Amino acid sequence: MRIISWNLLHRDGANLDEVEALIRQERPDLLLMQEATRDIDPLSRRLGGHYVRSPLPERRHGLAAWSVRPFLQAPTTLVLQPGLFVRRVSLIIELHDLTVANVHLSHGQLLNRRQLWRIFQVLPRRAAVLGDCNLVGPVSRFGFHDAGPKRPTHLAAGLVPLRLDRCFVRDLEVIDTRILDKRTSDHRPIMVRVQPASTGHRPAGR
């Protein structure tokens, strides 16, 4: 399965045309989006597939997902520990062979780890967590490992390169990773290809 995660930047960021172009170019099985607004809602009418969006509480933007295959059941929203200004949630997507959590976590480095650990605890054995984690530094808990690209995905204040967009997996093997063109967003999308875990070689992220 090929999964892409992208923070669109809800103000003056990537629009519907750019999202459609990314899907046509990269052909993901699952596209996860953060800071998606209702402007992205016509995506499945343009491309087919299956689409869901879950706005953050009291915000015009939130989490969204587009999938080639039907969701195993309607995606659910997991309420996370609230940040100082923004109440956070995770969009939990069940597919036939794994469960994926789409995230946009808080900026506080203790709080976003607590939010991530809460997600880790509720997911089934074979699962992946992707999105804008706003994390700086390593995280390891509950059998998940950081398997996404290792290059920076965002320039803070346009100057400081940070790897904020992450992929954590459990009982899955990541067989390819890439960082894609950011277009008009301020985050570069990350792409991972996953398969059920084996004893095979896991390549380093790029």
CYANA upper distance limits for C-alpha pairs under 8 A (distance plus 0.5 A):
  1 MET  CA     28 PRO  CA      8.27
  1 MET  CA     29 ASP  CA      6.53
  1 MET  CA     30 LEU  CA      8.38
  1 MET  CA    193 ARG  CA      5.99
  1 MET  CA    194 VAL  CA      5.91
  1 MET  CA    195 GLN  CA      7.04
  2 ARG  CA     27 ARG  CA      8.46
  2 ARG  CA     28 PRO  CA      5.55
  2 ARG  CA     29 ASP  CA      5.79
  2 ARG  CA     30 LEU  CA      7.15
  2 ARG  CA    191 MET  CA      7.51
  2 ARG  CA    192 VAL  CA      6.32
  2 ARG  CA    193 ARG  CA      4.88
  2 ARG  CA    194 VAL  CA      7.09
  3 ILE  CA     28 PRO  CA      6.12
  3 ILE  CA     29 ASP  CA      6.53
  3 ILE  CA     30 LEU  CA      5.39
  3 ILE  CA     31 LEU  CA      6.38
  3 ILE  CA     32 LEU  CA      8.11
  3 ILE  CA    191 MET  CA      6.16
  3 ILE  CA    192 VAL  CA      5.88
  3 ILE  CA    193 ARG  CA      6.75
  3 ILE  CA    194 VAL  CA      8.39
  4 ILE  CA     28 PRO  CA      6.93
  4 ILE  CA     30 LEU  CA      6.94
  4 ILE  CA     31 LEU  CA      5.35
  4 ILE  CA     32 LEU  CA      6.59
  4 ILE  CA    189 PRO  CA      7.11
  4 ILE  CA    190 ILE  CA      6.09
  4 ILE  CA    191 MET  CA      4.84
  4 ILE  CA    192 VAL  CA      6.99
  5 SER  CA     31 LEU  CA      6.41
  5 SER  CA     32 LEU  CA      5.08
  5 SER  CA     33 MET  CA      6.33
  5 SER  CA     34 GLN  CA      8.40
  5 SER  CA    130 LEU  CA      6.91
  5 SER  CA    131 GLY  CA      6.15
  5 SER  CA    165 ASP  CA      8.34
  5 SER  CA    189 PRO  CA      6.03
  5 SER  CA    190 ILE  CA      5.95
  5 SER  CA    191 MET  CA      7.10
  6 TRP  CA     31 LEU  CA      8.28
  6 TRP  CA     32 LEU  CA      6.79
  6 TRP  CA     33 MET  CA      5.47
  6 TRP  CA     34 GLN  CA      6.74
  6 TRP  CA    131 GLY  CA      7.43
  6 TRP  CA    132 ASP  CA      8.25
  6 TRP  CA    187 HIS  CA      7.50
  6 TRP  CA    188 ARG  CA      7.25
  6 TRP  CA    189 PRO  CA      4.86
  6 TRP  CA    190 ILE  CA      7.18
  7 ASN  CA     33 MET  CA      6.15
  7 ASN  CA     34 GLN  CA      4.91
  7 ASN  CA     35 GLU  CA      6.43
  7 ASN  CA     36 ALA  CA      8.30
  7 ASN  CA    131 GLY  CA      7.91
  7 ASN  CA    132 ASP  CA      7.06
  7 ASN  CA    185 SER  CA      7.71
  7 ASN  CA    186 ASP  CA      8.30
  7 ASN  CA    187 HIS  CA      6.34
  7 ASN  CA    188 ARG  CA      8.15
  7 ASN  CA    189 PRO  CA      7.57
  8 LEU  CA     13 GLY  CA      6.15
  8 LEU  CA     14 ALA  CA      5.57
  8 LEU  CA     15 ASN  CA      8.12
  8 LEU  CA     33 MET  CA      7.15
  8 LEU  CA     34 GLN  CA      6.58
  8 LEU  CA     35 GLU  CA      6.18
  8 LEU  CA     36 ALA  CA      6.86
  8 LEU  CA    185 SER  CA      5.80
  8 LEU  CA    186 ASP  CA      8.02
  8 LEU  CA    187 HIS  CA      7.64
  9 LEU  CA     13 GLY  CA      5.00
  9 LEU  CA     14 ALA  CA      7.04
  9 LEU  CA     34 GLN  CA      8.19
  9 LEU  CA     35 GLU  CA      6.09
  9 LEU  CA     36 ALA  CA      8.09
  9 LEU  CA    185 SER  CA      5.86
  9 LEU  CA    186 ASP  CA      6.94
  9 LEU  CA    187 HIS  CA      8.14
 10 HIS  CA     14 ALA  CA      8.20
 10 HIS  CA     35 GLU  CA      5.56
 10 HIS  CA     36 ALA  CA      6.63
 10 HIS  CA     37 THR  CA      7.10
 10 HIS  CA     61 HIS  CA      6.98
 12 ASP  CA    184 THR  CA      8.01
 12 ASP  CA    185 SER  CA      8.25
 13 GLY  CA    184 THR  CA      5.60
 13 GLY  CA    185 SER  CA      4.92
 13 GLY  CA    186 ASP  CA      7.72
 14 ALA  CA     18 GLU  CA      6.33
 14 ALA  CA     19 VAL  CA      7.39
 14 ALA  CA    183 ARG  CA      7.15
 14 ALA  CA    184 THR  CA      5.57
 14 ALA  CA    185 SER  CA      5.56
 15 ASN  CA     19 VAL  CA      6.85
 15 ASN  CA     39 ASP  CA      8.00
 15 ASN  CA     40 ILE  CA      7.65
 16 LEU  CA     20 GLU  CA      6.61
 16 LEU  CA     39 ASP  CA      7.22
 16 LEU  CA     40 ILE  CA      5.76
 16 LEU  CA     42 PRO  CA      8.48
 16 LEU  CA     43 LEU  CA      7.49
 17 ASP  CA     21 ALA  CA      6.61
 18 GLU  CA     22 LEU  CA      6.66
 18 GLU  CA    183 ARG  CA      7.93
 19 VAL  CA     23 ILE  CA      6.87
 20 GLU  CA     24 ARG  CA      6.73
 20 GLU  CA     43 LEU  CA      7.55
 20 GLU  CA     46 ARG  CA      8.45
 20 GLU  CA     47 LEU  CA      8.05
 21 ALA  CA     25 GLN  CA      6.55
 22 LEU  CA     26 GLU  CA      6.37
 22 LEU  CA     27 ARG  CA      8.20
 23 ILE  CA     27 ARG  CA      5.53
 23 ILE  CA     28 PRO  CA      6.75
 23 ILE  CA     31 LEU  CA      8.36
 28 PRO  CA     68 VAL  CA      8.36
 29 ASP  CA     67 SER  CA      6.27
 29 ASP  CA     68 VAL  CA      5.85
 29 ASP  CA     69 ARG  CA      7.80
 30 LEU  CA     65 ALA  CA      7.61
 30 LEU  CA     66 TRP  CA      6.31
 30 LEU  CA     67 SER  CA      4.98
 30 LEU  CA     68 VAL  CA      7.08
 31 LEU  CA     65 ALA  CA      6.08
 31 LEU  CA     66 TRP  CA      5.65
 31 LEU  CA     67 SER  CA      6.90
 32 LEU  CA     63 LEU  CA      8.06
 32 LEU  CA     64 ALA  CA      6.51
 32 LEU  CA     65 ALA  CA      5.05
 32 LEU  CA     66 TRP  CA      7.16
 32 LEU  CA    102 ASN  CA      6.76
 32 LEU  CA    130 LEU  CA      8.28
 32 LEU  CA    131 GLY  CA      7.83
 33 MET  CA     63 LEU  CA      6.21
 33 MET  CA     64 ALA  CA      5.50
 33 MET  CA     65 ALA  CA      6.46
 33 MET  CA    102 ASN  CA      8.15
 33 MET  CA    131 GLY  CA      8.10
 34 GLN  CA     61 HIS  CA      8.41
 34 GLN  CA     62 GLY  CA      6.33
 34 GLN  CA     63 LEU  CA      5.18
 34 GLN  CA     64 ALA  CA      6.96
 34 GLN  CA    102 ASN  CA      8.43
 34 GLN  CA    103 VAL  CA      7.85
 34 GLN  CA    104 HIS  CA      6.85
 34 GLN  CA    131 GLY  CA      7.58
 34 GLN  CA    132 ASP  CA      7.70
 35 GLU  CA     61 HIS  CA      5.40
 35 GLU  CA     62 GLY  CA      5.25
 35 GLU  CA     63 LEU  CA      6.67
 36 ALA  CA     40 ILE  CA      7.01
 36 ALA  CA     53 ARG  CA      8.10
 36 ALA  CA     55 PRO  CA      8.35
 36 ALA  CA     61 HIS  CA      5.62
 36 ALA  CA     62 GLY  CA      5.78
 36 ALA  CA     63 LEU  CA      6.44
 36 ALA  CA     64 ALA  CA      6.68
 37 THR  CA     41 ASP  CA      8.06
 37 THR  CA     55 PRO  CA      8.10
 37 THR  CA     60 ARG  CA      6.69
 37 THR  CA     61 HIS  CA      5.06
 37 THR  CA     62 GLY  CA      7.16
 38 ARG  CA     60 ARG  CA      8.48
 38 ARG  CA     61 HIS  CA      8.15
 41 ASP  CA     51 TYR  CA      8.18
 41 ASP  CA     53 ARG  CA      8.08
 42 PRO  CA     46 ARG  CA      7.01
 43 LEU  CA     47 LEU  CA      6.74
 43 LEU  CA     48 GLY  CA      8.15
 43 LEU  CA     51 TYR  CA      7.88
 43 LEU  CA     66 TRP  CA      8.46
 44 SER  CA     48 GLY  CA      4.99
 44 SER  CA     49 GLY  CA      6.03
 44 SER  CA     50 HIS  CA      6.57
 44 SER  CA     51 TYR  CA      6.52
 44 SER  CA     66 TRP  CA      8.00
 48 GLY  CA     68 VAL  CA      8.20
 49 GLY  CA     66 TRP  CA      7.35
 49 GLY  CA     67 SER  CA      6.14
 49 GLY  CA     68 VAL  CA      5.10
 49 GLY  CA     69 ARG  CA      6.97
 49 GLY  CA     70 PRO  CA      7.82
 50 HIS  CA     66 TRP  CA      6.02
 50 HIS  CA     67 SER  CA      5.61
 50 HIS  CA     68 VAL  CA      6.86
 50 HIS  CA     69 ARG  CA      7.40
 50 HIS  CA     70 PRO  CA      6.53
 50 HIS  CA     71 PHE  CA      7.94
 51 TYR  CA     64 ALA  CA      7.87
 51 TYR  CA     65 ALA  CA      6.15
 51 TYR  CA     66 TRP  CA      4.92
 51 TYR  CA     67 SER  CA      6.98
 52 VAL  CA     64 ALA  CA      6.02
 52 VAL  CA     65 ALA  CA      5.96
 52 VAL  CA     66 TRP  CA      7.21
 52 VAL  CA     75 PRO  CA      8.05
 53 ARG  CA     62 GLY  CA      7.65
 53 ARG  CA     63 LEU  CA      6.23
 53 ARG  CA     64 ALA  CA      4.51
 53 ARG  CA     65 ALA  CA      6.98
 54 SER  CA     62 GLY  CA      6.21
 54 SER  CA     63 LEU  CA      5.70
 54 SER  CA     64 ALA  CA      6.56
 54 SER  CA     77 THR  CA      7.83
 54 SER  CA     91 LEU  CA      7.59
 55 PRO  CA     59 ARG  CA      6.93
 55 PRO  CA     60 ARG  CA      6.94
 55 PRO  CA     61 HIS  CA      5.70
 55 PRO  CA     62 GLY  CA      4.34
 55 PRO  CA     63 LEU  CA      6.52
 56 LEU  CA     60 ARG  CA      7.86
 56 LEU  CA     61 HIS  CA      6.78
 56 LEU  CA     62 GLY  CA      5.22
 56 LEU  CA     63 LEU  CA      7.78
 56 LEU  CA     86 VAL  CA      8.41
 56 LEU  CA     87 ARG  CA      7.20
 56 LEU  CA     88 ARG  CA      6.82
 56 LEU  CA     89 VAL  CA      7.10
 57 PRO  CA     86 VAL  CA      8.31
 57 PRO  CA     87 ARG  CA      6.53
 57 PRO  CA     88 ARG  CA      7.98
 63 LEU  CA     90 SER  CA      8.12
 63 LEU  CA     91 LEU  CA      7.12
 63 LEU  CA    102 ASN  CA      7.45
 63 LEU  CA    103 VAL  CA      7.78
 63 LEU  CA    104 HIS  CA      8.08
 64 ALA  CA     91 LEU  CA      8.17
 64 ALA  CA    102 ASN  CA      8.44
 65 ALA  CA    102 ASN  CA      8.48
 67 SER  CA     71 PHE  CA      8.04
 70 PRO  CA     95 LEU  CA      8.09
 71 PHE  CA     75 PRO  CA      7.73
 71 PHE  CA     93 ILE  CA      7.46
 71 PHE  CA     94 GLU  CA      6.54
 71 PHE  CA     95 LEU  CA      5.83
 71 PHE  CA     96 HIS  CA      8.19
 72 LEU  CA     94 GLU  CA      5.92
 72 LEU  CA     95 LEU  CA      5.44
 72 LEU  CA     96 HIS  CA      6.39
 73 GLN  CA     93 ILE  CA      8.49
 73 GLN  CA     94 GLU  CA      6.94
 73 GLN  CA     95 LEU  CA      8.35
 74 ALA  CA     93 ILE  CA      8.15
 74 ALA  CA     94 GLU  CA      8.45
 75 PRO  CA     91 LEU  CA      7.19
 75 PRO  CA     92 ILE  CA      6.04
 75 PRO  CA     93 ILE  CA      5.27
 75 PRO  CA     94 GLU  CA      7.17
 76 THR  CA     91 LEU  CA      6.39
 76 THR  CA     92 ILE  CA      5.72
 76 THR  CA     93 ILE  CA      7.37
 77 THR  CA     89 VAL  CA      6.85
 77 THR  CA     90 SER  CA      6.18
 77 THR  CA     91 LEU  CA      5.28
 77 THR  CA     92 ILE  CA      6.60
 78 LEU  CA     89 VAL  CA      5.93
 78 LEU  CA     90 SER  CA      5.55
 78 LEU  CA     91 LEU  CA      6.89
 78 LEU  CA     92 ILE  CA      7.51
 78 LEU  CA    119 ILE  CA      8.47
 79 VAL  CA     88 ARG  CA      7.02
 79 VAL  CA     89 VAL  CA      5.02
 79 VAL  CA     90 SER  CA      7.10
 80 LEU  CA     87 ARG  CA      8.01
 80 LEU  CA     88 ARG  CA      5.89
 80 LEU  CA     89 VAL  CA      5.59
 80 LEU  CA     90 SER  CA      7.58
 80 LEU  CA    115 GLN  CA      6.34
 80 LEU  CA    118 ARG  CA      7.99
 81 GLN  CA     87 ARG  CA      7.89
 81 GLN  CA     88 ARG  CA      7.24
 81 GLN  CA    111 LEU  CA      8.14
 81 GLN  CA    114 ARG  CA      8.24
 81 GLN  CA    115 GLN  CA      6.58
 82 PRO  CA     86 VAL  CA      6.98
 82 PRO  CA     87 ARG  CA      4.94
 82 PRO  CA     88 ARG  CA      6.09
 83 GLY  CA     87 ARG  CA      6.19
 83 GLY  CA     88 ARG  CA      7.41
 83 GLY  CA    106 SER  CA      6.43
 83 GLY  CA    108 GLY  CA      8.47
 83 GLY  CA    111 LEU  CA      7.98
 86 VAL  CA    106 SER  CA      8.25
 88 ARG  CA    104 HIS  CA      7.80
 88 ARG  CA    105 LEU  CA      7.13
 88 ARG  CA    106 SER  CA      7.74
 89 VAL  CA    103 VAL  CA      7.70
 89 VAL  CA    104 HIS  CA      8.15
 90 SER  CA    101 ALA  CA      6.80
 90 SER  CA    102 ASN  CA      6.18
 90 SER  CA    103 VAL  CA      5.50
 90 SER  CA    104 HIS  CA      7.79
 90 SER  CA    119 ILE  CA      8.22
 91 LEU  CA    101 ALA  CA      6.11
 91 LEU  CA    102 ASN  CA      5.55
 91 LEU  CA    103 VAL  CA      7.26
 92 ILE  CA     99 THR  CA      7.64
 92 ILE  CA    100 VAL  CA      6.43
 92 ILE  CA    101 ALA  CA      5.04
 92 ILE  CA    102 ASN  CA      6.96
 93 ILE  CA     99 THR  CA      6.20
 93 ILE  CA    100 VAL  CA      5.63
 93 ILE  CA    101 ALA  CA      6.65
 93 ILE  CA    102 ASN  CA      8.32
 94 GLU  CA     98 LEU  CA      6.95
 94 GLU  CA     99 THR  CA      5.00
 94 GLU  CA    100 VAL  CA      6.96
 95 LEU  CA     99 THR  CA      6.35
 95 LEU  CA    100 VAL  CA      8.30
 97 ASP  CA    126 ARG  CA      8.50
 98 LEU  CA    126 ARG  CA      6.00
 98 LEU  CA    127 ALA  CA      5.96
 98 LEU  CA    128 ALA  CA      8.20
 99 THR  CA    123 LEU  CA      7.73
 99 THR  CA    124 PRO  CA      7.61
 99 THR  CA    126 ARG  CA      7.16
 99 THR  CA    127 ALA  CA      5.23
 99 THR  CA    128 ALA  CA      6.99
100 VAL  CA    127 ALA  CA      6.16
100 VAL  CA    128 ALA  CA      5.34
100 VAL  CA    129 VAL  CA      6.22
100 VAL  CA    130 LEU  CA      8.01
101 ALA  CA    119 ILE  CA      8.18
101 ALA  CA    127 ALA  CA      8.36
101 ALA  CA    128 ALA  CA      6.82
101 ALA  CA    129 VAL  CA      5.16
101 ALA  CA    130 LEU  CA      6.83
102 ASN  CA    129 VAL  CA      6.68
102 ASN  CA    130 LEU  CA      5.89
102 ASN  CA    131 GLY  CA      6.14
103 VAL  CA    129 VAL  CA      7.71
103 VAL  CA    130 LEU  CA      6.70
103 VAL  CA    131 GLY  CA      5.30
103 VAL  CA    132 ASP  CA      6.71
103 VAL  CA    133 CYS  CA      7.15
104 HIS  CA    131 GLY  CA      6.38
104 HIS  CA    132 ASP  CA      5.28
104 HIS  CA    133 CYS  CA      6.10
104 HIS  CA    134 ASN  CA      8.07
105 LEU  CA    112 ASN  CA      6.00
105 LEU  CA    115 GLN  CA      7.54
105 LEU  CA    116 LEU  CA      8.24
105 LEU  CA    132 ASP  CA      7.01
105 LEU  CA    133 CYS  CA      5.38
105 LEU  CA    134 ASN  CA      6.62
106 SER  CA    111 LEU  CA      7.17
106 SER  CA    112 ASN  CA      5.64
106 SER  CA    133 CYS  CA      7.88
106 SER  CA    134 ASN  CA      7.02
107 HIS  CA    111 LEU  CA      8.10
107 HIS  CA    112 ASN  CA      6.98
107 HIS  CA    134 ASN  CA      5.94
107 HIS  CA    135 LEU  CA      7.85
108 GLY  CA    112 ASN  CA      6.38
109 GLN  CA    113 ARG  CA      6.86
109 GLN  CA    134 ASN  CA      8.40
109 GLN  CA    135 LEU  CA      6.89
109 GLN  CA    136 VAL  CA      7.71
110 LEU  CA    114 ARG  CA      6.87
111 LEU  CA    115 GLN  CA      6.71
112 ASN  CA    116 LEU  CA      6.59
112 ASN  CA    133 CYS  CA      7.62
112 ASN  CA    134 ASN  CA      7.83
112 ASN  CA    135 LEU  CA      7.54
113 ARG  CA    117 TRP  CA      6.57
113 ARG  CA    135 LEU  CA      8.28
113 ARG  CA    139 VAL  CA      8.12
114 ARG  CA    118 ARG  CA      6.72
115 GLN  CA    119 ILE  CA      7.02
116 LEU  CA    120 PHE  CA      6.75
117 TRP  CA    121 GLN  CA      6.70
117 TRP  CA    141 ARG  CA      7.65
117 TRP  CA    142 PHE  CA      8.27
118 ARG  CA    122 VAL  CA      7.19
119 ILE  CA    123 LEU  CA      6.92
120 PHE  CA    141 ARG  CA      8.36
120 PHE  CA    142 PHE  CA      6.96
120 PHE  CA    144 PHE  CA      8.09
121 GLN  CA    142 PHE  CA      7.55
123 LEU  CA    127 ALA  CA      7.03
125 ARG  CA    170 ARG  CA      7.13
125 ARG  CA    171 ASP  CA      7.08
126 ARG  CA    169 VAL  CA      8.30
126 ARG  CA    170 ARG  CA      6.07
126 ARG  CA    171 ASP  CA      5.45
126 ARG  CA    172 LEU  CA      7.00
126 ARG  CA    196 PRO  CA      8.48
127 ALA  CA    169 VAL  CA      6.39
127 ALA  CA    170 ARG  CA      5.98
127 ALA  CA    171 ASP  CA      7.48
127 ALA  CA    172 LEU  CA      7.75
128 ALA  CA    167 CYS  CA      7.42
128 ALA  CA    168 PHE  CA      6.05
128 ALA  CA    169 VAL  CA      4.83
128 ALA  CA    170 ARG  CA      6.92
128 ALA  CA    172 LEU  CA      8.33
129 VAL  CA    166 ARG  CA      8.42
129 VAL  CA    167 CYS  CA      6.15
129 VAL  CA    168 PHE  CA      5.55
129 VAL  CA    169 VAL  CA      6.92
130 LEU  CA    165 ASP  CA      7.86
130 LEU  CA    166 ARG  CA      6.16
130 LEU  CA    167 CYS  CA      4.98
130 LEU  CA    168 PHE  CA      6.98
131 GLY  CA    165 ASP  CA      5.92
131 GLY  CA    166 ARG  CA      6.36
131 GLY  CA    167 CYS  CA      7.47
132 ASP  CA    164 LEU  CA      6.20
132 ASP  CA    165 ASP  CA      4.90
132 ASP  CA    166 ARG  CA      7.08
133 CYS  CA    164 LEU  CA      6.13
133 CYS  CA    165 ASP  CA      6.30
133 CYS  CA    166 ARG  CA      6.86
134 ASN  CA    164 LEU  CA      5.24
134 ASN  CA    165 ASP  CA      7.62
135 LEU  CA    163 ARG  CA      8.11
135 LEU  CA    164 LEU  CA      6.02
136 VAL  CA    162 LEU  CA      7.92
136 VAL  CA    163 ARG  CA      7.72
136 VAL  CA    164 LEU  CA      7.45
138 PRO  CA    146 ASP  CA      8.43
139 VAL  CA    145 HIS  CA      8.19
139 VAL  CA    146 ASP  CA      7.75
140 SER  CA    144 PHE  CA      6.78
140 SER  CA    145 HIS  CA      6.42
140 SER  CA    146 ASP  CA      7.93
141 ARG  CA    145 HIS  CA      8.14
143 GLY  CA    170 ARG  CA      6.58
144 PHE  CA    168 PHE  CA      6.34
144 PHE  CA    169 VAL  CA      5.68
144 PHE  CA    170 ARG  CA      5.20
145 HIS  CA    168 PHE  CA      5.77
145 HIS  CA    169 VAL  CA      6.16
145 HIS  CA    170 ARG  CA      7.28
146 ASP  CA    166 ARG  CA      7.57
146 ASP  CA    167 CYS  CA      6.34
146 ASP  CA    168 PHE  CA      5.00
146 ASP  CA    169 VAL  CA      7.27
147 ALA  CA    166 ARG  CA      8.28
147 ALA  CA    167 CYS  CA      6.16
147 ALA  CA    168 PHE  CA      6.18
147 ALA  CA    169 VAL  CA      7.14
147 ALA  CA    174 VAL  CA      7.07
147 ALA  CA    204 ALA  CA      8.31
147 ALA  CA    205 GLY  CA      7.30
148 GLY  CA    166 ARG  CA      6.12
148 GLY  CA    167 CYS  CA      5.10
148 GLY  CA    168 PHE  CA      7.49
148 GLY  CA    174 VAL  CA      8.44
148 GLY  CA    177 THR  CA      6.75
148 GLY  CA    190 ILE  CA      8.00
148 GLY  CA    191 MET  CA      8.40
148 GLY  CA    192 VAL  CA      7.16
148 GLY  CA    205 GLY  CA      6.18
149 PRO  CA    166 ARG  CA      7.94
149 PRO  CA    167 CYS  CA      8.45
149 PRO  CA    177 THR  CA      6.10
149 PRO  CA    178 ARG  CA      6.58
149 PRO  CA    179 ILE  CA      7.19
149 PRO  CA    190 ILE  CA      7.46
149 PRO  CA    204 ALA  CA      8.14
149 PRO  CA    205 GLY  CA      4.45
149 PRO  CA    206 ARG  CA      5.24
150 LYS  CA    163 ARG  CA      7.49
150 LYS  CA    204 ALA  CA      8.43
150 LYS  CA    205 GLY  CA      5.64
150 LYS  CA    206 ARG  CA      6.04
151 ARG  CA    163 ARG  CA      6.75
151 ARG  CA    179 ILE  CA      8.19
151 ARG  CA    205 GLY  CA      8.24
151 ARG  CA    206 ARG  CA      6.54
152 PRO  CA    161 PRO  CA      6.02
152 PRO  CA    162 LEU  CA      5.25
152 PRO  CA    163 ARG  CA      4.54
152 PRO  CA    164 LEU  CA      7.76
153 THR  CA    161 PRO  CA      7.73
153 THR  CA    162 LEU  CA      6.64
153 THR  CA    163 ARG  CA      5.55
153 THR  CA    164 LEU  CA      6.76
153 THR  CA    165 ASP  CA      6.77
153 THR  CA    179 ILE  CA      7.92
153 THR  CA    187 HIS  CA      6.15
153 THR  CA    188 ARG  CA      5.51
153 THR  CA    189 PRO  CA      7.86
153 THR  CA    190 ILE  CA      8.39
154 HIS  CA    160 VAL  CA      8.46
154 HIS  CA    161 PRO  CA      6.25
154 HIS  CA    162 LEU  CA      5.87
154 HIS  CA    163 ARG  CA      6.96
154 HIS  CA    164 LEU  CA      7.19
154 HIS  CA    186 ASP  CA      6.87
154 HIS  CA    187 HIS  CA      5.47
154 HIS  CA    188 ARG  CA      7.09
155 LEU  CA    159 LEU  CA      5.94
155 LEU  CA    160 VAL  CA      5.50
155 LEU  CA    161 PRO  CA      4.94
155 LEU  CA    162 LEU  CA      6.63
155 LEU  CA    186 ASP  CA      8.00
155 LEU  CA    187 HIS  CA      8.40
156 ALA  CA    160 VAL  CA      5.38
156 ALA  CA    161 PRO  CA      6.82
156 ALA  CA    162 LEU  CA      7.42
165 ASP  CA    189 PRO  CA      8.29
165 ASP  CA    190 ILE  CA      7.55
166 ARG  CA    190 ILE  CA      8.29
167 CYS  CA    192 VAL  CA      8.43
169 VAL  CA    173 GLU  CA      8.22
171 ASP  CA    196 PRO  CA      6.91
171 ASP  CA    197 ALA  CA      5.62
172 LEU  CA    194 VAL  CA      6.81
172 LEU  CA    195 GLN  CA      6.18
172 LEU  CA    196 PRO  CA      5.10
172 LEU  CA    197 ALA  CA      4.72
172 LEU  CA    198 SER  CA      8.38
173 GLU  CA    194 VAL  CA      5.96
173 GLU  CA    195 GLN  CA      5.81
173 GLU  CA    196 PRO  CA      6.32
173 GLU  CA    197 ALA  CA      5.07
173 GLU  CA    198 SER  CA      7.30
173 GLU  CA    202 ARG  CA      7.03
174 VAL  CA    192 VAL  CA      7.07
174 VAL  CA    193 ARG  CA      6.14
174 VAL  CA    194 VAL  CA      4.94
174 VAL  CA    195 GLN  CA      7.09
174 VAL  CA    202 ARG  CA      6.65
174 VAL  CA    203 PRO  CA      7.89
175 ILE  CA    192 VAL  CA      8.05
175 ILE  CA    193 ARG  CA      6.08
175 ILE  CA    194 VAL  CA      6.37
175 ILE  CA    195 GLN  CA      7.84
175 ILE  CA    201 HIS  CA      8.44
175 ILE  CA    202 ARG  CA      6.41
175 ILE  CA    203 PRO  CA      6.74
176 ASP  CA    192 VAL  CA      6.18
176 ASP  CA    193 ARG  CA      5.65
176 ASP  CA    194 VAL  CA      8.01
176 ASP  CA    203 PRO  CA      7.25
176 ASP  CA    205 GLY  CA      7.97
177 THR  CA    190 ILE  CA      7.86
177 THR  CA    191 MET  CA      6.01
177 THR  CA    192 VAL  CA      4.97
177 THR  CA    193 ARG  CA      7.01
177 THR  CA    205 GLY  CA      6.05
177 THR  CA    206 ARG  CA      6.70
178 ARG  CA    190 ILE  CA      6.40
178 ARG  CA    191 MET  CA      5.63
178 ARG  CA    192 VAL  CA      7.15
178 ARG  CA    205 GLY  CA      7.79
178 ARG  CA    206 ARG  CA      6.31
179 ILE  CA    188 ARG  CA      6.94
179 ILE  CA    189 PRO  CA      6.39
179 ILE  CA    190 ILE  CA      5.16
179 ILE  CA    191 MET  CA      6.74
179 ILE  CA    206 ARG  CA      7.66
180 LEU  CA    188 ARG  CA      6.30
180 LEU  CA    189 PRO  CA      5.74
180 LEU  CA    190 ILE  CA      6.64
180 LEU  CA    191 MET  CA      7.81
181 ASP  CA    188 ARG  CA      6.26
181 ASP  CA    189 PRO  CA      7.37
182 LYS  CA    186 ASP  CA      7.11
182 LYS  CA    187 HIS  CA      6.22
182 LYS  CA    188 ARG  CA      4.62
182 LYS  CA    189 PRO  CA      6.75
183 ARG  CA    188 ARG  CA      8.39
